[in-house]
Amino acid sequence: MALVASPTAYKFAGLRLDDDEESVSDADRLSAFYPNAGYDFYGTRSGALCVYKTGLAWPVRTGPESQRIIREARGVHGHPMQPTWPELGRRVCDMLDGKNVLWASMDCLAFAEAGQKRFSPLLIWIGVEPKSLSYELANTVADAITYFINVAGFSGFEIGFRESVVSHSRGPKMLSFDPLNDSVPEFREPFAPTLGIFIAPLKTPHYEGTGALYLREGGGSKRRFLLTCAHVARPPPVHPNTGLARKKTTLPREHVIVLGSSAYTNALKRMMGAIADQHRSIKDWEAVLGESEKVTDRRKEHLDLVKKAKAKIVEIDTFHNEILKLWTIPEQRVIGEVVHVEPIAVNVAPHGLTRDWALIELYDDQFDWSTFKGNKVYIGGNLSSLDYGKIMFPHPEDQANYEYPEDGLLQAFGVIQPEEIRNPKQLDANGEECLLVVKHGLTTGTTIGRVTGMESFTRNFNEYGTKETSMEIAVLPYGNINGPFSGPGDSGSIVLDRKGRILGMLNGGAGSSDKIDITYLTPYSYIEKDIKKYFPESFLYEVVDRVRGITLKLLTT
């Protein structure tokens, strides 16, 4: 299957395909029939193995000590097949089913050597369950798909099968957050309502996820909502997939907390780790201070460093103690209750998309609305302003409108339209068209990715074992060195472009069981229309500008 980000702990993994015996044996098993099994997709986060690929063999290094070429996936924009791909893609899905292929995902992309321009044509990349597809059947099916698409009038593409898996991911007032003025903003942020906010059900805090956007109910109501995935608000292992519409106050409340089990533990560990680091630094600096003043001319500099480190320890320790007093018990971290959950569904008419959303009603007394910043996504943390500029505005001809939010908080507003997803105007470092996006999630923090451009398809099984196909927006990692775009626990994260325009809500991703190559989104434009069926006057929380002391309401269209 091809993995969809779930709300559990996630750790980055290296690029090696031979990190364990199972990977080696899988590569050997496939290489016996397809020699480049361990080479074609080397560099993907999951170490995806190729069962079979059509077209000319991709280049490999030769020689007794030669290393494999690290590759990265890229989006494809402007291909002649793009306008008709949604219909063609569904026909291809039917063909796979007709040949009894146990497929889980299908993506349209291209490959490049790391940091270079694309070398491959459009690749229709099909994920199949491990050990389920023989080389012979892969060859037969690929020929049939190629013939079908050729007859439809298109060429210049390849078919590739990879082994892959898909599964779905999941007290005191919230603290104010001012990265420019807070003493320890990096530790304060998880306890603040900035997006993405880390959440979990109170009764099952080990099922964790991320909050997407804040909304107002409108129509004279003062209620405020937080949008997230249905499988985050009501995890499928615990709740039946029947949805929830809490219109009667007599129904049991399903509370939601900020910081589930692992998120809270990790926040505390980061504080204690930082204190330990400061103590180690002080020890090193004081060792130098013990030398004669003639030995070091940096004595004053080291004295200043020791002084700053000790002050930092006091700040972190003070904040740590405050958290322990007020936030330790999960009931102290309740921020609201589930008010509406749509039953999770795939292939929803008319566009065949995934439906997986829920609204959480926020409790007024848990938020300091006078300092609330609204729909601002934290893009600091993992990325400095310099890093953000280099990655999001990498090409000299595409830097005219470069701007980094002063406080590291990117305002979400507006919606990216389908035409721009297919034909973006941005340029990557190689001068290729791309749509770069950013998100902040529970597990991987702030990450940057690139949209594939052509729709992806995923295969799901309902509770009755019936096969269903859904269409998704797909996001690739930005290069090899930056890590995956998402991980288990990032479900519910909102994904924005570099201006802050909304693309969609993260619902999962494809790869191995714990290493994600491709992230899947549901378009926000679809979610918004669905929400308005039940809350017709709802709208995105207004833009908050505390500097000028005003608030603005921006429409999402």
C-alpha positions as CSV (number, residue, x, y, z in Angstrom):
1,M,0.0,0.0,0.0
2,A,1.1,3.7,-0.2
3,L,1.1,5.3,3.4
4,V,-1.2,8.2,4.2
5,A,0.2,10.2,7.2
6,S,-1.2,9.0,10.4
7,P,-1.2,10.7,13.8
8,T,1.5,8.6,15.5
9,A,5.1,9.2,16.3
10,Y,7.4,9.6,13.3
11,K,11.1,9.8,12.8
12,F,13.2,10.8,9.8
13,A,15.0,7.9,8.1
14,G,18.1,7.9,6.0
15,L,18.2,7.3,2.2
16,R,19.9,3.9,2.4
17,L,18.0,1.1,0.9
18,D,20.1,-1.4,2.8
19,D,19.4,-0.1,6.3
20,D,18.0,-3.5,7.3
21,E,18.0,-7.1,6.1
22,E,14.4,-6.9,4.9
23,S,15.2,-4.0,2.5
24,V,18.2,-5.9,1.1
25,S,16.2,-9.1,0.5
26,D,13.4,-7.1,-1.1
27,A,15.8,-5.4,-3.5
28,D,17.5,-8.8,-4.3
29,R,14.1,-10.3,-4.9
30,L,13.1,-7.7,-7.4
31,S,16.5,-7.3,-9.0
32,A,16.4,-10.9,-10.1
33,F,13.9,-9.8,-12.7
34,Y,14.4,-6.0,-13.0
35,P,18.1,-5.2,-12.5
36,N,17.4,-1.5,-11.6
37,A,14.9,-2.3,-8.9
38,G,17.1,-0.6,-6.2
39,Y,18.4,2.2,-8.5
40,D,15.5,3.9,-10.3
41,F,13.9,5.5,-7.2
42,Y,16.9,5.6,-4.9
43,G,16.7,8.8,-2.8
44,T,13.0,8.7,-2.1
45,R,12.2,8.8,1.7
46,S,10.8,5.3,1.7
47,G,13.6,3.9,-0.5
48,A,10.9,2.9,-3.0
49,L,11.8,-0.3,-5.0
50,C,10.9,-0.6,-8.6
51,V,9.1,-3.7,-9.8
52,Y,9.2,-2.7,-13.4
53,K,9.5,0.5,-15.5
54,T,8.8,1.0,-19.2
55,G,11.0,3.1,-21.6
56,L,14.8,3.4,-21.8
57,A,16.8,2.3,-18.7
58,W,17.7,5.2,-16.5
59,P,21.4,5.8,-16.1
60,V,23.3,4.1,-13.3
61,R,26.9,4.4,-12.2
62,T,29.2,1.5,-12.9
63,G,32.4,0.2,-11.3
64,P,33.3,-1.8,-8.2
65,E,33.0,1.2,-5.8
66,S,30.4,3.3,-7.6
67,Q,27.5,4.7,-5.6
68,R,23.9,4.8,-6.5
69,I,22.6,8.1,-8.0
70,I,20.4,10.0,-5.5
71,R,17.2,11.0,-7.2
72,E,14.2,13.2,-6.3
73,A,10.7,13.4,-7.6
74,R,9.4,16.5,-9.3
75,G,6.0,17.8,-10.4
76,V,4.9,17.9,-14.0
77,H,3.1,20.9,-15.4
78,G,1.8,21.7,-18.8
79,H,1.9,18.2,-20.2
80,P,-0.6,17.7,-23.1
81,M,-2.3,14.9,-21.2
82,Q,-3.0,17.1,-18.2
83,P,-6.5,18.4,-19.2
84,T,-7.9,14.9,-19.8
85,W,-5.9,13.1,-17.1
86,P,-8.8,12.9,-14.5
87,E,-10.8,10.8,-16.9
88,L,-7.9,8.9,-18.4
89,G,-6.6,8.2,-14.9
90,R,-9.9,6.6,-13.8
91,R,-9.8,4.4,-16.9
92,V,-6.3,3.3,-15.9
93,C,-7.6,2.5,-12.4
94,D,-10.2,0.3,-14.0
95,M,-7.6,-1.4,-16.1
96,L,-5.5,-2.2,-13.0
97,D,-8.6,-3.6,-11.3
98,G,-9.4,-5.7,-14.4
99,K,-5.9,-7.3,-14.2
100,N,-6.3,-7.9,-10.4
101,V,-3.4,-5.6,-9.6
102,L,-3.5,-4.8,-5.8
103,W,-2.6,-1.1,-6.3
104,A,-2.8,1.6,-3.7
105,S,-1.8,4.9,-5.3
106,M,-1.1,6.4,-8.7
107,D,0.8,9.6,-9.2
108,C,2.0,11.6,-12.2
109,L,5.5,13.0,-11.7
110,A,9.1,13.1,-13.1
111,F,12.5,12.3,-11.6
112,A,15.7,14.3,-11.5
113,E,19.1,13.7,-10.1
114,A,19.3,15.5,-6.7
115,G,19.6,19.2,-7.3
116,Q,19.5,18.9,-11.1
117,K,16.9,19.4,-13.8
118,R,14.4,16.7,-14.6
119,F,15.8,13.9,-16.9
120,S,12.8,11.7,-17.1
121,P,9.6,12.1,-19.1
122,L,6.3,12.0,-17.3
123,L,6.2,8.9,-15.1
124,I,2.8,7.4,-14.2
125,W,4.0,6.0,-10.8
126,I,1.8,3.2,-9.5
127,G,2.2,1.9,-5.9
128,V,1.3,-1.7,-5.4
129,E,1.2,-3.9,-2.2
130,P,4.6,-5.4,-1.4
131,K,5.2,-8.8,-3.0
132,S,1.8,-8.8,-4.8
133,L,2.9,-8.0,-8.3
134,S,5.0,-10.3,-10.5
135,Y,7.4,-8.9,-13.0
136,E,5.6,-10.6,-15.8
137,L,2.2,-9.1,-14.8
138,A,3.7,-5.7,-14.3
139,N,5.1,-5.9,-17.9
140,T,1.8,-7.0,-19.3
141,V,-0.2,-4.3,-17.5
142,A,2.3,-1.6,-18.4
143,D,2.0,-2.5,-22.1
144,A,-1.8,-2.4,-21.9
145,I,-1.8,1.0,-20.2
146,T,0.8,2.4,-22.7
147,Y,-1.3,1.2,-25.6
148,F,-4.5,2.7,-24.1
149,I,-2.9,6.1,-23.6
150,N,-1.2,6.0,-27.0
151,V,-4.6,5.4,-28.7
152,A,-6.0,8.3,-26.7
153,G,-3.4,10.4,-28.6
154,F,-0.6,10.8,-26.1
155,S,3.0,9.8,-25.9
156,G,6.2,10.9,-24.1
157,F,5.5,9.1,-20.8
158,E,6.6,6.0,-18.9
159,I,4.9,3.6,-16.6
160,G,6.6,2.6,-13.3
161,F,5.5,0.2,-10.6
162,R,6.8,0.5,-7.0
163,E,6.1,-1.4,-3.8
164,S,4.3,0.9,-1.5
165,V,1.5,1.1,1.2
166,V,-1.6,3.7,2.0
167,S,-3.1,4.3,5.4
168,H,-4.7,7.4,7.0
169,S,-3.1,9.6,9.5
170,R,-4.7,11.3,12.9
171,G,-6.9,24.1,31.8
172,P,-5.2,27.2,31.4
173,K,-5.7,29.6,28.5
174,M,-3.7,29.0,25.4
175,L,-0.6,31.2,25.6
176,S,0.0,34.3,23.5
177,F,2.8,34.0,21.0
178,D,5.1,36.7,19.9
179,P,8.3,35.3,18.4
180,L,9.9,38.8,18.4
181,N,9.4,39.6,22.1
182,D,8.8,36.3,24.0
183,S,11.8,35.2,26.0
184,V,11.6,31.5,24.9
185,P,9.4,31.5,21.8
186,E,10.7,28.2,20.6
187,F,9.3,26.5,23.7
188,R,6.2,28.6,24.0
189,E,4.9,27.9,20.5
190,P,3.4,24.4,21.2
191,F,1.2,25.9,24.0
192,A,-0.1,28.8,21.7
193,P,-3.0,28.7,19.2
194,T,-0.8,29.4,16.2
195,L,-1.3,27.0,13.2
196,G,-0.8,24.2,13.0
197,I,-2.0,23.6,16.5
198,F,-1.3,20.1,17.9
199,I,-4.5,18.4,19.1
200,A,-5.9,15.0,20.2
201,P,-9.2,13.7,21.6
202,L,-9.3,13.8,25.4
203,K,-10.3,10.2,25.7
204,T,-7.7,8.9,23.3
205,P,-4.8,11.4,23.6
206,H,-2.4,8.9,21.9
207,Y,-4.3,9.5,18.6
208,E,-2.8,12.8,17.7
209,G,-3.1,15.3,14.8
210,T,-3.0,18.9,13.7
211,G,-5.5,21.8,13.5
212,A,-6.0,23.3,10.1
213,L,-7.8,26.7,10.2
214,Y,-10.0,28.8,12.4
215,L,-13.5,29.7,11.3
216,R,-16.5,31.8,12.6
217,E,-20.0,30.3,12.4
218,G,-21.4,33.7,11.3
219,G,-25.1,34.6,11.2
220,G,-24.9,36.5,14.5
221,S,-23.3,33.6,16.3
222,K,-20.2,34.1,18.3
223,R,-19.0,30.5,18.0
224,R,-15.5,29.9,16.7
225,F,-14.4,26.6,15.2
226,L,-11.2,24.8,14.5
227,L,-11.1,22.7,11.3
228,T,-9.2,19.3,11.3
229,C,-9.6,15.8,9.8
230,A,-12.4,13.6,10.8
231,H,-10.0,10.8,11.6
232,V,-8.2,13.1,14.0
233,A,-11.3,14.3,15.8
234,R,-12.8,10.8,16.0
235,P,-10.1,8.2,15.3
236,P,-11.5,5.2,13.3
237,P,-10.1,2.5,15.6
238,V,-12.2,4.0,18.4
239,H,-15.3,5.4,16.7
240,P,-17.6,4.0,14.0
241,N,-17.5,6.0,10.8
242,T,-21.0,7.4,11.2
243,G,-20.1,11.1,11.6
244,L,-21.4,13.4,14.3
245,A,-23.7,16.5,14.3
246,R,-24.0,17.7,17.8
247,K,-27.1,19.8,17.7
248,K,-28.5,18.6,21.1
249,T,-26.7,19.6,24.3
250,T,-27.9,16.4,25.9
251,L,-25.4,14.4,23.8
252,P,-22.1,13.4,25.5
253,R,-19.4,15.9,24.9
254,E,-16.3,14.7,23.0
255,H,-13.6,17.0,24.3
256,V,-10.4,17.9,22.4
257,I,-7.2,18.8,24.0
258,V,-4.1,20.7,22.8
259,L,-1.0,18.5,22.9
260,G,-1.7,14.8,23.0
261,S,0.4,12.3,24.8
262,S,3.6,12.4,22.7
263,A,3.3,16.1,21.8
264,Y,3.2,17.2,25.4
265,T,6.0,14.8,26.4
266,N,8.2,16.0,23.5
267,A,7.6,19.7,24.4
268,L,8.9,19.1,28.0
269,K,11.8,17.0,26.7
270,R,12.9,19.8,24.4
271,M,13.0,22.2,27.4
272,M,15.0,19.9,29.5
273,G,17.3,19.1,26.6
274,A,18.0,22.8,26.0
275,I,18.8,23.3,29.7
276,A,21.3,20.4,29.5
277,D,22.9,21.8,26.4
278,Q,23.3,25.2,28.2
279,H,25.0,23.5,31.2
280,R,27.4,21.7,28.9
281,S,28.3,24.9,27.1
282,I,28.8,26.7,30.4
283,K,31.2,23.9,31.5
284,D,33.2,24.2,28.3
285,W,33.4,28.0,28.6
286,E,34.3,28.0,32.2
287,A,37.2,25.5,31.5
288,V,38.6,28.2,29.2
289,L,38.1,30.9,31.9
290,G,40.3,28.9,34.2
291,E,43.3,29.5,31.9
292,S,45.6,32.4,32.3
293,E,44.4,35.6,30.8
294,K,47.5,35.5,28.6
295,V,46.4,32.1,27.2
296,T,43.1,33.4,25.8
297,D,42.1,36.8,24.5
298,R,38.5,35.7,24.4
299,R,38.0,35.8,28.1
300,K,35.5,38.6,28.1
301,E,33.6,36.9,25.3
302,H,33.4,33.7,27.2
303,L,32.2,35.5,30.4
304,D,29.4,37.1,28.3
305,L,28.5,33.7,26.9
306,V,28.3,32.1,30.4
307,K,26.2,35.0,31.6
308,K,23.7,34.6,28.7
309,A,23.6,30.8,29.1
310,K,22.8,31.1,32.8
311,A,20.0,33.6,32.1
312,K,18.6,31.3,29.4
313,I,18.5,28.4,31.9
314,V,16.5,30.5,34.3
315,E,14.1,31.5,31.6
316,I,13.5,28.0,30.4
317,D,13.3,26.5,33.9
318,T,10.8,29.2,34.9
319,F,8.6,28.4,31.9
320,H,9.0,24.7,32.4
321,N,7.8,25.0,36.0
322,E,4.7,27.0,34.9
323,I,3.8,24.4,32.4
324,L,4.1,21.6,35.0
325,K,1.8,23.4,37.3
326,L,-1.0,24.2,34.8
327,W,-0.7,21.9,31.8
328,T,0.3,18.4,33.1
329,I,-3.2,16.8,33.4
330,P,-4.9,16.3,30.0
331,E,-8.2,17.7,31.4
332,Q,-6.3,21.0,31.9
333,R,-5.5,21.1,28.2
334,V,-9.1,20.9,26.9
335,I,-9.7,23.7,24.3
336,G,-13.1,22.7,22.9
337,E,-15.5,19.9,21.8
338,V,-16.3,18.2,18.6
339,V,-19.4,19.8,17.1
340,H,-19.5,18.3,13.6
341,V,-17.8,15.3,11.9
342,E,-18.5,14.2,8.4
343,P,-18.3,10.4,7.8
344,I,-15.0,9.6,6.1
345,A,-15.6,8.8,2.4
346,V,-13.6,8.5,-0.8
347,N,-14.6,9.1,-4.4
348,V,-17.2,11.7,-3.4
349,A,-19.2,13.1,-6.3
350,P,-18.8,15.1,-8.3
351,H,-15.0,15.2,-8.4
352,G,-14.2,11.9,-6.8
353,L,-12.3,13.5,-3.9
354,T,-11.7,12.4,-0.3
355,R,-14.1,13.7,2.4
356,D,-12.4,13.8,5.8
357,W,-13.1,16.9,7.9
358,A,-14.5,17.9,11.3
359,L,-15.1,21.1,13.2
360,I,-14.2,21.6,16.9
361,E,-16.1,24.3,18.8
362,L,-13.6,26.3,20.8
363,Y,-14.2,27.3,24.4
364,D,-14.0,31.1,24.8
365,D,-12.4,30.9,28.3
366,Q,-9.5,28.9,27.0
367,F,-8.3,31.6,24.6
368,D,-7.1,35.1,25.1
369,W,-8.8,36.6,22.2
370,S,-7.2,40.0,22.7
371,T,-3.8,38.5,21.6
372,F,-5.2,35.8,19.3
373,K,-3.5,36.0,15.9
374,G,-6.1,34.1,13.8
375,N,-5.1,32.0,10.8
376,K,-1.4,32.5,10.9
377,V,0.8,29.5,10.3
378,Y,4.1,29.3,12.1
379,I,6.9,29.0,9.5
380,G,9.7,29.6,11.9
381,G,11.3,26.8,13.9
382,N,12.8,24.5,11.3
383,L,13.5,27.3,8.9
384,S,15.3,30.7,9.3
385,S,14.2,33.6,7.2
386,L,17.3,33.1,5.1
387,D,16.5,29.4,4.5
388,Y,12.8,30.3,3.7
389,G,13.9,32.8,1.1
390,K,16.4,30.5,-0.5
391,I,14.0,27.6,-0.8
392,M,10.7,29.4,-1.6
393,F,12.2,32.1,-3.9
394,P,15.2,30.2,-5.3
395,H,15.4,31.6,-8.9
396,P,16.7,35.1,-9.6
397,E,13.9,35.8,-12.1
398,D,11.3,34.9,-9.5
399,Q,12.4,37.0,-6.5
400,A,10.7,40.3,-7.1
401,N,7.9,39.7,-4.6
402,Y,10.0,38.0,-1.9
403,E,8.7,38.8,1.5
404,Y,9.2,37.0,4.8
405,P,6.7,37.8,7.7
406,E,8.6,39.7,10.3
407,D,7.4,37.5,13.2
408,G,7.7,34.2,11.3
409,L,3.8,33.8,11.1
410,L,2.4,33.5,7.6
411,Q,-1.2,34.8,7.2
412,A,-3.5,32.3,5.5
413,F,-6.0,33.9,3.1
414,G,-7.6,33.3,-0.3
415,V,-7.6,30.0,-2.2
416,I,-5.3,28.7,-4.9
417,Q,-7.4,27.9,-8.0
418,P,-7.1,24.7,-10.0
419,E,-5.6,26.4,-13.0
420,E,-2.6,27.6,-11.0
421,I,-2.1,24.2,-9.6
422,R,-1.8,22.8,-13.1
423,N,0.1,25.7,-14.6
424,P,2.1,27.5,-11.8
425,K,4.1,30.7,-12.4
426,Q,6.8,30.1,-9.8
427,L,10.3,28.9,-10.8
428,D,12.5,26.5,-8.8
429,A,16.3,26.7,-8.6
430,N,16.6,25.0,-12.1
431,G,14.2,27.4,-13.7
432,E,11.4,24.8,-13.9
433,E,7.8,25.7,-13.3
434,C,6.6,24.7,-9.9
435,L,4.2,25.5,-7.1
436,L,6.0,25.6,-3.8
437,V,4.0,25.2,-0.6
438,V,4.6,25.2,3.2
439,K,2.9,23.7,6.2
440,H,3.5,23.4,10.0
441,G,2.5,20.0,11.5
442,L,2.8,18.1,14.7
443,T,5.5,15.6,13.7
444,T,7.6,17.3,11.0
445,G,7.1,20.9,12.0
446,T,7.6,23.5,9.2
447,T,8.4,21.9,5.9
448,I,8.4,22.9,2.2
449,G,7.2,20.9,-0.7
450,R,6.2,21.1,-4.4
451,V,2.8,20.3,-5.9
452,T,2.9,17.6,-8.6
453,G,0.5,19.4,-10.9
454,M,-1.5,16.4,-12.1
455,E,-4.1,14.6,-10.0
456,S,-3.1,11.5,-8.0
457,F,-5.3,8.5,-7.3
458,T,-5.4,6.4,-4.2
459,R,-7.0,3.0,-3.5
460,N,-9.0,2.5,-0.3
461,F,-11.1,-0.3,1.1
462,N,-14.3,0.5,3.0
463,E,-15.5,-1.4,6.1
464,Y,-17.1,-4.0,3.8
465,G,-13.9,-4.6,2.0
466,T,-15.1,-2.9,-1.2
467,K,-12.5,-1.2,-3.3
468,E,-12.9,2.6,-3.8
469,T,-10.7,5.1,-5.7
470,S,-10.2,8.7,-4.7
471,M,-8.5,11.6,-6.4
472,E,-6.1,13.8,-4.4
473,I,-3.8,16.8,-4.7
474,A,-0.2,15.5,-4.2
475,V,2.8,17.2,-2.7
476,L,6.4,16.1,-3.0
477,P,9.3,16.9,-0.7
478,Y,11.5,19.7,-1.8
479,G,14.7,17.9,-2.6
480,N,16.5,15.2,-0.7
481,I,18.3,17.1,2.0
482,N,15.2,18.7,3.5
483,G,13.4,15.5,4.7
484,P,9.8,14.5,4.0
485,F,7.0,17.0,3.6
486,S,4.9,15.3,6.2
487,G,4.8,12.4,8.7
488,P,2.3,10.5,10.8
489,G,0.6,13.1,13.1
490,D,0.6,15.9,10.5
491,S,-2.9,15.0,9.4
492,G,-5.1,18.2,9.5
493,S,-2.3,20.6,8.7
494,I,-3.2,23.3,6.3
495,V,-1.0,23.7,3.3
496,L,-0.3,27.3,1.9
497,D,1.7,28.7,-0.9
498,R,4.5,31.2,-0.2
499,K,2.0,34.1,-0.2
500,G,-0.3,32.4,2.3
501,R,-3.0,31.3,-0.1
502,I,-4.7,28.1,0.9
503,L,-4.2,24.9,-1.1
504,G,-5.7,22.2,1.0
505,M,-5.8,20.1,4.2
506,L,-3.4,17.3,4.6
507,N,-5.1,13.9,4.9
508,G,-2.3,11.4,4.4
509,G,0.6,10.3,2.2
510,A,2.2,7.5,0.2
511,G,5.4,5.5,0.9
512,S,6.4,2.7,3.1
513,S,4.8,2.0,6.5
514,D,6.7,4.9,8.2
515,K,8.5,6.8,5.5
516,I,6.4,9.2,3.3
517,D,7.3,10.0,-0.3
518,I,4.2,11.8,-1.4
519,T,1.7,13.8,0.7
520,Y,-2.0,13.9,-0.2
521,L,-4.4,16.9,0.3
522,T,-8.1,17.6,0.0
523,P,-8.6,20.9,-1.7
524,Y,-9.8,23.6,0.7
525,S,-12.3,24.9,-1.9
526,Y,-14.1,21.5,-1.7
527,I,-14.0,21.4,2.1
528,E,-15.4,25.0,2.3
529,K,-18.4,24.1,0.1
530,D,-19.1,21.0,2.2
531,I,-18.9,23.0,5.5
532,K,-21.4,25.6,4.1
533,K,-24.0,22.8,3.7
534,Y,-24.3,22.7,7.5
535,F,-23.0,26.2,8.4
536,P,-24.0,28.4,5.5
537,E,-22.8,31.7,6.9
538,S,-19.5,30.4,8.2
539,F,-16.2,32.1,7.0
540,L,-12.5,32.0,7.7
541,Y,-11.5,33.8,10.9
542,E,-10.8,37.4,9.9
543,V,-7.3,38.6,9.4
544,V,-5.9,40.1,12.7
545,D,-3.5,43.0,12.5
546,R,-2.5,43.8,16.1
547,V,0.1,46.3,15.0
548,R,-2.5,48.7,13.6
549,G,-5.1,47.6,16.0
550,I,-7.7,46.6,13.4
551,T,-9.2,43.4,12.1
552,L,-10.1,42.6,8.5
553,K,-12.4,40.0,7.0
554,L,-11.0,38.5,3.9
555,L,-13.2,36.4,1.6
556,T,-11.8,33.0,0.6
557,T,-12.5,33.4,-3.1
